Amino acid sequence: MNEEKRAKKALESAYHNHRSNPNDPQTMLQLSCEIVNTLRFTKDVNLNQAISLSRKAFRLDESLTPALYWEGAAQYHAGYYKRAAETFRKFIELTQDKDKYKDLRDSAND
């Protein structure tokens, strides 16, 4: 299976999981991430939904700091550059001492 098909399949799966568990912050975060990742192959995605889901996931569970990264990425791709920069800064601040988020921090700094 090629990369585009895998991404679209992951997006479909994330939508299914979110429909099954609409109030679960993990499924919100998963769907937001897959929406942004699918941008590599199509512009036919709902970035405002990704922003909203990321924001809500973090509000419900502040341990989900990657939600800030995905919110910032969605904001950036939607053209909300100032908001994206603010969200990325918050993500970087909150994950400064967490090595497991180094790659996301590096990406947020770009």
C-alpha positions, 0 to 999 in steps of 0.5 A: 500500500502506498503512502497516500493510501495509508494516510487516507486509511488512517484518516478514515480510521480516525474518523471512525474512532472519533464517531465511536468515542466523540468525547474521548480526548485521545480520539480527538487528538488522533483525528486532528493529527491525521487531518493535518498529516493527510494534507500532504496528499489532498487539500480537501480536509477540514483544518478548522475541525483539526484546530477545534479537536486539538483545542478541545482535547487539550482542554479535557486532558492537559497531559495531551501536550501534543494537541498543542503541536497539532493545533499549531500545525493546523492553524499554520496550514489554515493561514493563521500564522500568528495564532500558530506561532503562539500555540507552538510557543506554548507547546515548546514551553510545556515540553521543554524538559520532555525528550520524547517531544524533541522532534515535534519541538524541532518541527514547531521551531521551523 
